[in-house]
């Protein structure tokens, strides 16, 4: 599906920049922008040219908002129309979805996001999805001055949790679906957000690119046997602001030859075929890891009302029987037969991968704790 990615605020801009670094030439990425009040954040982006970066909110003087979400909301209401015009050069009328990437704990991104969603919905018929980055609890807790000392410094972002709860609530009532990414779950012990930022941004981009890129293939590339399109994604994630989670797994495979005993592969010639049992094992492994491994946010007991499965990799490895078995297993795992699937052939790839999207899930403890911060 063709998407236009918009990074809002510091975290959103950095993730948008990573999208540009990894996927600027891919057909699914129809447009991309980074918007912030902080000029230094925009200047630090490496892969988005100046035409796709935009500073808004002269009232902020080019600096950040120090967590003042109310100030961010005022700027959002004042500048939403201006920001929607800033994407016009990339022909947003062609896209099938806008993907707003925003750090929920911040003031600039969280402040402008609700107003920008309203403006995009007013001007375009495309779906609007929010990739909502949740702040880690260690960002909002007091910091020790040094090893063995009892003195503490104020937290780095004392308002982040409350900002996140308020922004999440505002987005849920506006966007078609929210995809939280939980920084807390992905941080390593004693690791800080600045230390982990590059790795976490890569996790986000890998998962969403695998999902949105599944139905868009360059000219000359093998056509998927089961084509995934924007309507399939919409059927799974819905249009009422529900929370959706993405699981992902991949593993390397041997390419460029091998056994001629492969059976039931998708889109591969016999000379490219692989041993059927090897392909089945690889597909089964990535599907189970994607479903049961660490996702973008927790899925209590793995249950979901609606599920989407994407399996990709070199065409000779996309074994029909294995994918069908994976579908049945995943439906049992999720507790619902409301499941769609698609394949994503990558002729020059050297890995097989699976993406599992689950929507209409029970609320996780993490989201419940976040909401409780403003009760």
BAVEX-159827 format. One record per residue: residue in three letters; x, y, z of N, C-alpha, C, O in turn. Coordinates in steps of 0.02 Angstrom, whole numbers, plus 50000, padded with zeros to 5 digits. Each point is the difference from the previous one (the first is absolute). Layout:
N
ALAXYZXYZXYZXYZ;...
! end
This chain:
375
UNK500424994050000499585006050000500445006250000500545000150030;UNK499225005049937500395006249995499855004550060499425001750013;UNK501105000150024499915004050060500435006349997500515000349966;UNK499265004650071500385006250010500165000350074499555000650042;UNK501094999149974500235000050070500135007250021500345003849965;UNK499404998150093500115006750028500264999350071499654997550044;UNK500975004649966500304999950067499855006550036500135005449973;UNK499614994150087499815005950040500415000150064500024995050036;UNK500295010749979500415000550061500664996349992500134997049948;UNK500275003350104500684997249997500014992749982500344998049952;UNK499304997850086500014992849987499724998449931500284995949964;UNK499165007250019499694998849935500455001949942500034996449950;UNK500315009350057500455002249946500584995249990500194998649943;UNK500094998950111500574995449993499784993449969500384997149961;UNK499035000650055499764993849969499845001249926500154995849958;UNK499565010050026499875001649930500665000349961500034997749943;UNK500505005050088500655000349968500274993049986500324998849949;UNK499554996550098500224993149989499604996849943500274996149961;UNK499085005450035499614997649943500325002349934500064996149953;UNK500135010350045500315002649939500664996449985500154998549943;UNK500245000350110500654996749990499924993049971500394997949957;UNK499114998450066499934993049981499534998849941500074995049965;UNK499455009550024499464998349953499805005749954499454999949971;UNK500975005250021499805005849960499814998149929499575003349970;UNK500734991650002499874998149931499504994349993499864997749944;UNK499875000050111499534994449997499315002549979499795005550019;UNK499844990549942499365002449973499465001350053499555003949987;UNK500494992950071499485001250051500055006850031499505002750025;UNK501105000349975500105006550034499885005549949500455002149963;UNK498935000250035499795005049951500235007050018500125004149956;UNK499954997350108500215006650024500254999650071499844995250036;UNK500545009849984500275000050068500195007150021500305003749961;UNK499524998150100500155006650027500194999550074499844995150034;UNK500525010049990500165000750071499815007050022500225004949970;UNK499374995650083499765006450025500195000750074499884995450039;UNK500405010249980500165001250070500065007550013500095004049953;UNK499864997950110500125007050020500745001350013500215005750003;UNK500174988950006500695000550021500474999749939500064994849969;UNK500255010850015500425000349940500584995250004500194997049949;UNK500125002350110500584995650006499834992849984500414996449971;UNK498995001450047499794993249984499974999049924500244995049974;UNK499475009749991499944999549928500695000449967500134996449951;UNK500305007850075500675000749971500414993650007500454998649960;UNK499394997450091500394994050014499794994049957500334994850002;UNK499145005949959499774994549958500484999049941500225004949970;UNK499944989050015500524998549950499734998349931500375000849951;UNK499014996950044499784997149937499405003549968499834998549943;UNK499865006050092499455003949972500275006749977500315003650039;UNK499584998049897500245006549976499595005650029499474998950030;UNK500765007249962499695005750033499275001149978499605002650038;UNK500234995349900499315000949977499514995650037499405001450001;UNK500854993450032499554995550036500055000850075499694996250038;UNK500695008749985500015001950071499655006850007500075004349957;UNK499584996550097499635006350008499945001850074499754996150040;UNK500505009949976499905002550068499375004250003499895004449960;UNK499694994150089499395003950010500025003150069500394998050043;UNK499185006949967499935003050066500535005250016500424998950043;UNK499575006749921500485005350015499975002350072500485002650028;UNK498934996550002499925002250070500474996250046500165002350055;UNK500064991749924500464996150041500725002249991500454997650035;UNK499675006949918500675002849991500514995149974500605001150009;UNK499184993449960500474995149973500234995050051500384995449984;UNK499405005250079500204995450052499444995150015499465000449971;UNK500664995050074499494995350021499505003250046500055006050016;UNK499464990050007499465002650042500054997850072499565001450040;UNK500994995149978500114997850069499414996250029499845000750059;UNK499844995249900499474995750025499335003450009499544996850026;UNK500385009449952499375003650009499514998049946499985002949946;UNK499614991950069499544997449950499465005049981499795000249943;UNK500005004050105499495005049984500275005049948499635002049955;UNK501004999950052500305004349950500044996549932499895003049948;UNK500274990550054500024996249938499334999649966499955000449939;UNK499524998750100499324999749972499825006749967499705000249947;UNK500485005350086499855006649971500365000849933499725002649952;UNK500924995350046500375000549938499704995449946499975001849942;UNK499814992450080499704995449952499375002949968499924999649940;UNK499655003250101499395003049973500155005849954499645001249951;UNK500895002550064500185005849959500344998149935499955003749951;UNK500414990650048500434998549943499814993749962500364998149953;UNK499104998550065499834993749965499905001149925500244996049960;UNK499425009350021499905001449929500665001349965500104997849943;UNK500345005950090500665001449972500404993649989500324999249948;UNK499654996150099500364993849994499704995549945500374996749964;UNK498985003450029499694995949946500205002749932500074996149953;UNK500035010550041500225002749936500734998449986500224999749943;UNK500164999350110500714998549992500134993249968500554998749976;UNK498954996950023500104993449968499744999949929500064994949966;UNK499645010550010499685000049935500474998449942499794996949951;UNK500845005050054500474998849945500114992649987500234998249946;UNK499604997550103500104992849992499354996449979499954993950005;UNK499575010049973499374997349972499654995250048499944994049985;UNK499845008550072499684995650049499354997049977499764995250030;UNK499955007449917499374997249975500094992849975499504996549991;UNK501125001449995500134993249974500024994850055499954994049985;UNK500115007950078500154995150052499374996450024499445002549993;UNK500674991750035499454996050028499965000650076499494998250030;UNK501045004450001499985001250072500555005050019500545000149970;UNK499305004150078500505004250032500224996550064499584997550038;UNK501075002349975500274996950059500355005450041500555002249982;UNK499134999950072500295005150044500414996550054499744995950037;UNK500905005949967500444997150050500145005250053500265005449985;UNK499564993250077500045005150052500204996850067499744994850019;UNK500725008550015500164998150069499475002850046499945006150006;UNK499674989650026499435002450039500195004250060499605004050023;UNK501024995250001500195003850060500195007249987500065003950046;UNK500044997849891500235006749983499435004949992499414998249996;UNK500775008250000499505005349995499885002249928499445001349980;UNK501094999149981499925002449931499634994849958499495001649969;UNK500774992350029499674994849961499314998350026499514999849962;UNK500454999150104499354998350030499515005849995499404998949995;UNK500865007250006499565005849996499695000949932499405001449994;UNK501014997849954499755001449932499634994149970499585001049956;UNK500554992950068499724994049968499245000149994499744998849945;UNK499885002650109499274999749992499735004949948499574998249961;UNK500695007950039499755005049951500204998149929499615001049954;UNK500994996250038500214998049933499594994149974499834999849941;UNK499994995550103499574994549980499335002849975499764997949947;UNK499955006750090499375003049979500065003249932499554999449958;UNK501005004150030500105003549937500094995049942499715001049946;UNK500684993850064500104995049948499344996449984499864998749942;UNK499754999850110499364996649989499525004549962499594997649961;UNK500455008850051499565004849965500185000549926499565000849958;UNK501084998850026500235001349932500064993749957499965000449939;UNK500144993850092500154993949963499564994350021499744999950056;UNK500174995349899499604994150015500414994350029499724994950019;UNK500935005849984500444994650023499934998950075499835004550037;UNK500324989349984500024998550072500575003850033500495001849967;UNK499454999350098500535003150039500174995350058499584998550042;UNK501044999149959500244995650053500535003750042500395003949973;UNK499614994750091500495003050045500484994750026499794995150030;UNK500865006049959500514996050033500195003950062500345005149996;UNK499444992550061500035003850063500544997250045499934994550028;UNK500625009149979500574997750040499885001750074499945005850018;UNK500034989050024499875001050071500645001550037500514996849988;UNK499495008150057500615001650038500174994450049499554996650026;UNK501095002549987500224995150049499915002950070500095006050010;UNK499754989750038499895002650068500645003050029499955004650041;UNK500634992949940500625002850027500125007149978500405003650031;UNK499254998749917500065007049979499645004650048500155006050004;UNK499364991450033499585004250042500154999150074499655002950042;UNK500854993049975500184998950070500615004050020500415001749956;UNK499675000050108500605003650023500634996149983500004993949999;UNK500555009749988500634997049981500515000550057500035005150034;UNK500354989749976500535000350050500575004349974500155000049940;UNK500175003750105500555004349981500604995849978500345001749951;UNK499784992850084500574995749983499964993550039499594999450044;UNK500844995949939500004993450035500105000950075500455003550023;UNK499124993150015500075000150073499755006350034500065000650061;UNK499685004149901499765006350030499254999950007499644997149959;UNK500125006250093499285000150012499665006149968499395000149992;UNK501015004949990499705005949972499694998349932500244995649964;UNK499245007950020499664998849937499885006549963499915005350030;UNK500104994249905499845005649957499284999349976499734994450001;UNK499965011049977499324999449972500004995549939500514999449966;UNK498934997550019499964995749941500125004149936499895006049998;UNK500354990649951500145003449936499365002749969500005005449971;UNK499464990950035499375002149968499424998950049499634995149993;UNK500305009350055499514998950053499274999849976499584997150034;UNK500275006049909499315000349976499854994749947499444999849973;UNK501054995950011499924995649942499414995150007499644999049951;UNK500264998150107499474995050008499315003349992499574997349965;UNK500345008350068499355003449994499885002549929499444999649974;UNK501085003149996499935002049930499814994149956499565000649957;UNK500764993850055499864994049959499284997750008499674998349950;UNK500085001750111499314997950012499505004649965499524997749969;UNK500615008750035499545004949969500034999749924499495000449966;UNK501114998950007500074999749927499714993549973499675000049948;UNK500434994550087499714993649978499245000649997499694997849951;UNK500015005150100499285000850001499765004349942499494998549968;UNK500875006950019499805004549945500064996549932499585001149956;UNK500934994850036500104996649936499494994549989499754999149945;UNK500094997150108499544994549993499325002249973499664996349965;UNK500145009850052499355002549978500025003049930499495002249974;UNK501114997849995500075003249935500274995549945499745000149944;UNK500774995950071500334996149948499624993549986499564998050039;UNK500624998749906499694993649985500274994550045499624995650020;UNK501025004749997500294995050045500635002950031500345004249971;UNK499824993450090500605002050035500464993950007499784994750022;UNK500855006149957500504994850007500505002350053500485003649983;UNK499434994650081500495002250050500674996349991500024994249980;UNK500515009450034500664996850006500255001650070500105005850018;UNK500004988950022500155000850071500755000150011500324994750003;UNK499965011350005500725000550014500214995950061500544997150001;UNK499035002750049500164996650063500164992649987500474997350029;UNK499154999649928500094992849988500644998649961500264994450004;UNK499995010449959500574998849956500665002450028500534998449973;UNK499455005550082500625002350030500364994350036499674995850031;UNK500985004149964500394995250039500145002750069499925006050012;UNK500294989750032500135002050069500545005450002500524999449967;UNK499355005950071500465005650009500105004249937500425004549999;UNK499214994149948500065003749938499565006250002499444999750026;UNK500805005949947499615006149996499705000649930500224996749953;UNK499275007550041499695001149935500515002749949500024997549944;UNK500385007650073500505002249951500474994549977500184999749941;UNK500024996050105500454994549981499654995049955500314997049956;UNK499045002050054499644994849964499655002749937499734996049961;UNK500275010550029499565003149949500094997049931499514998449967;UNK501115000850011500124997549932499734992949992499684998549950;UNK500444997350100499764993049997499244999850001499694996349961;UNK499995007750083499274999950004499685002749937499504997449976;UNK500805007849995499735002749938500034994849944499554999749958;UNK500974996450042500074994749950499464994750009499734997449951;UNK500115001050111499474995150015499345002649972499634996249968;UNK500225010150045499375002949976499964999749924499514997649972;UNK501005004949996499995000449926499974993249968499634999049952;UNK500744996250074500004993249971499294997150001499784997149950;UNK499885003550105499344997050006499485003449956499614996649966;UNK500385009950034499495003549961500154999749925499544999849960;UNK501095000350022500174999349929499804993149974499764999449944;UNK500344995550097499814993249980499244999549990499774996649954;UNK499855006950087499274999949993499785004049940499664997449956;UNK500535009050041499745004349948500304998449931499705001549949;UNK500894995650051500324998449936499784993449970500194998449943;UNK499424997750093499844993249977499614999949935500104995549959;UNK499475009350030499584999849940500275004249942499695000349947;UNK500885003050063500285004449948500674997249978500485000050038;UNK499564997849900500624997149974500235004049939499595002249960;UNK501064998750032500265003649942499844996349935499854994150001;UNK500185009549943499894997049935500504994349988500605000750015;UNK499164993849959500444994449985500094995150057500324994849991;UNK499415006850068500074995650057499404995250003499455001949979;UNK500664992250045499474994950003499375002850034500045003350052;UNK499394995249918499375002250029499804995450057500054993949993;UNK499735008850064499804995650055499434995449980499575001949960;UNK500434992050066499454995349987499365002450034499464999649972;UNK500625002850089499445002950037500165007450011500385001750045;UNK499345002549914500175007150001499685003450060499404999450012;UNK501005004250025499775003850058499915007249979500475003049972;UNK498965000050041499905007049982499745004050059499904997450055;UNK499985009049933499805004650054499344997950031499905000950060;UNK499654996349900499354998050028500074994250048499634999550048;UNK500864996049940500134994550046500245002650067499774997850053;UNK500705006949945500255002950062499435003450037499934999350061;UNK499665004549902499445003550031499504995250031499725001450054;UNK500164992949914499534995150028500254997250066499604998550044;UNK501055000849963500284997250062500055005350055499784998750056;UNK500505007149930500125004950053499395004350014499965003350052;UNK499554996849902499395003750011500075007449986500505002349972;UNK498985001450047499985007249986499745004050059499775005749992;UNK500274991450068499725003250059500525001350054499835000450059;UNK500805000349921500525001850048500214994450047500285001450053;UNK499604992449927500204994550044500764999049998500345001949953;UNK499914995050100500724998750006500174993649963499654994950005;UNK500905005349957500244994249964500734998850017500375004750013;UNK499844989149986500684998150016500324996349941499664996449964;UNK500995004650028500364996749945500554995650029500415002350040;UNK499594991449940500554995550015500394998649937499725000149945;UNK500924998550062500434999149941500564995150018500255000050056;UNK499934995949895500594995750008500274998449931499634999849951;UNK501034999150046500314997949938500574995250015500224999450057;UNK500014997249891500594995750007500334999349932499665000049949;UNK501014999450050500354999449936499884993249968499894995050035;UNK500125004949898499924993749963500534999849945500265005149980;UNK499884988949997500474999249946499665001449933499434997849989;UNK500915005849968499725001649934500534998549947500574998450015;UNK499215002049922500474999149945500154992949983500554998449978;UNK498964997250032500114993049982499674995550050499505002050031;UNK500764992149979499734995450050499624994349968500034998949940;UNK499604997650101499654994049979499435001549952499755005649998;UNK500064989449961499445000749954499394996350026499574997949961;UNK500395001250104499454996150027499445004450027499534997550032;UNK500505009149956499495004550027499334998749968499954998849940;UNK499525001650100499324999049975499565005550027500045001950058;UNK499535000649899499495004750023500265006950014499685003750038;UNK500884998449932500255006750013499605005049959499654998149953;UNK500415008450066499635005349966500475003949955500495002850024;UNK499394997349912500345004449955500714998249983500335004049967;UNK499934990350052500694998249985500034994949943499544996049991;UNK500995004249971500104994949949500294993750033500245000350056;UNK499744993949907500244993950030500745000450016500234997050049;UNK500155006849910500715000550013500155003950063500554999750027;UNK498965004249997500095003950060499724996550062500055002650055;UNK499664991549936499634996850054500474997750055500604999149991;UNK499104999950067500374997850059499654993950029499424998549983;UNK500924998150060499714994250033499375002050037500005004750040;UNK499454991849947499355002050027500005000050077499745004650030;UNK500564990450001499994999650073500405005850030499835002550054;UNK500704999749912500395005750024499605006349996500005004150047;UNK499644996949897499585005949993499445000150051499855005250029;UNK499834989049981499454999550049500255001950070499675003750036;UNK500914993749982500285001450066500145007550009499865002850052;UNK500435000349895500165007150005499365004250008499985004650041;UNK499514993949918499385003950003499664999050068499775004850031;UNK500194989049992499694998750065500365003750056499685002850044;UNK500984997449953500395003350052499875007450003499885002850054;UNK500135000649888499925007350001499285001950019499905005150033;UNK499614991049947499315001650019499924999550076499705004350031;UNK500554990349998499924999150073500405005350039499765002550051;UNK500834999249925500395005250034499675006849995500005003950047;UNK499714997649894499665006449992499395000550045499845005350026;UNK499824989049984499395000050041500165000250074499645003250039;UNK500884993249982500134999250071500595004150026500105000550060;UNK500295002449895500575004050021499785007050021499415001550003;UNK501085002750011499865006850022499715004149943500315000549946;UNK499115002450064499685004049949500075007450015500335002050048;UNK499365002049910500035007350010499665002050065500195004950031;UNK499314991349990499705000750066499724993250021499914995649958;UNK499975003750106499784993550026499304998249976499565004249995;UNK500354989349989499344997349983499834995050055500264994449999;UNK499315007350049499854995550055499774993149975499514999549963;UNK500854995450058499864993049984499994998749925499754994849978;UNK500505009849982500034999049928499335000449965499954998349941;UNK499535003850094499324999849973499845006449960500215005550019;UNK499424993749927499795005749959499374998149962499914994249981;UNK499665010750007499404998649961500164999549925499674996349963;UNK500855007450015500175000049929500764999649992500375003250038;UNK499874993049914500714998849991500195000249926499624997849957;UNK500975004850030500275000249932500694996750001500415001450043;UNK499714994249908500654996749994500315001649932499684999349948;UNK500945002850054500395001149938500634995650005500365000350050;UNK499774995849899500604995949997500395002049937499725000349945;UNK500925001250063500405002349944500684996849997500224996650047;UNK500115004549896500674997349991500104997849928499585001449957;UNK500984995250028500114997549932499424995649978499774995850039;UNK499985005149900499394996449979500024992450010499504997050018;UNK501084999949971500034992750006499904997650071499864994250012;UNK500225010350037499924998150070499285001050025499844997950055;UNK499735005349905499325001550024499544994149985499605000249954;UNK500474994850086499654993649990499265000850018499825002050055;UNK499744996349897499285000950010499744996050060499625002550041;UNK500604991349962499754995750055500215002750068499605000050047;UNK501015002349957500245002750064499625006350020499835000950058;UNK500035003449894499635006250015499284998350020499735003150047;UNK499964992149919499324998050019499994997150070499555001450039;UNK500944994449978500044997350068500115005650050499724999950055;UNK500705005049927500125005650044499375004150013499895002350056;UNK499714998549893499355003550009499564996550051499725003150045;UNK500234990349947499574996250047500265000450071499625000850047;UNK501044998649961500285000350067499895007050030499835000650059;UNK500265004649900499935006850025499285001650019499885003550049;UNK499644993949913499305001050018499844996950067499645002950041;UNK500644991249972499914996850065500335004050055499725000850054;UNK500885001749932500375003950049499625006450019499985001850059;UNK499735001549891499655006350012499294998950027499705004650027;UNK500044989449965499334998650024499465002749954499445001350023;UNK500724999749913499515002749953500184997849930500594999849982;UNK498894998649978500114998249930500015006149954500074999349939;UNK499855006750090500025006149959500725001749985500325004050033;UNK499944992749915500715000549983500095000649925499724996249961;UNK500685008750019500195000949931500754998949993500375000750049;UNK499854997649890500724999149991500215002149930499595000649955;UNK501055000750038500295001849936500734997949999500304998850053;UNK499985000649887500714998449996500375005749967499715004149964;UNK500944996250049500425005549976500644997249971500504999650035;UNK499494998449901500614997149969500555005249994499895005649978;UNK500724992450041500595004349994500534996049962500404996550030;UNK499605004049903500434995649960500745000450017500344994949996;UNK499905010950022500725000650016500134999850075500545001750022;UNK498964996150017500074999850072500384993950024500094995149963;UNK500145005250098500364994350030499714998250068500344996850041;UNK499045005449972499674998550064499264998649987499715002849953;UNK499994993150087499284999450002499765003750062500345000250051;UNK499065002849945499745003850056499254999150006499664998149952;UNK500095003450107499285000050011499815006250040500365002150046;UNK499085000949935499715005650037499314997750024499604997549961;UNK500275003550103499354998350029499705006450030500295002950047;UNK499144999249927499655005950025499384997650036499594996349972;UNK500335005850090499404998250038499645006350024500305004650027;UNK499044995449962499605005950017499404997950041499814994150003;UNK499885010950028499464998750047500244995250054499724994650010;UNK500815007650025500324996050052499805002750068499805005850006;UNK500274990050045499885002450068500535005150019500574999649977;UNK499245005050066500485005250020500554997150044499864996250047;UNK500765005549937500574997550038500075003850065499725005450008;UNK500644991650039500145003450063500375006649989499885004950035;UNK500564995249916500385006049985499565005849980500085005650024;UNK499444993149931499545005349978499555002150057499865005950009;UNK499914989250031499575001650056500365004450051499715004850027;UNK500934993849987500395004150045500105007049973499975004950037;UNK500134995649898500075006549968499375004150009500035005950018;UNK499404991149969499375003650007499895002250072499735005450013;UNK500484990450034499895001650072500395006150023499845002950052;UNK500664999249909500415005850021499615006549999500235004950030;UNK499204995249937499605006349999499324999150034499575004449996;UNK500344989950038499364999050035499995003650067499504999650036;
! end
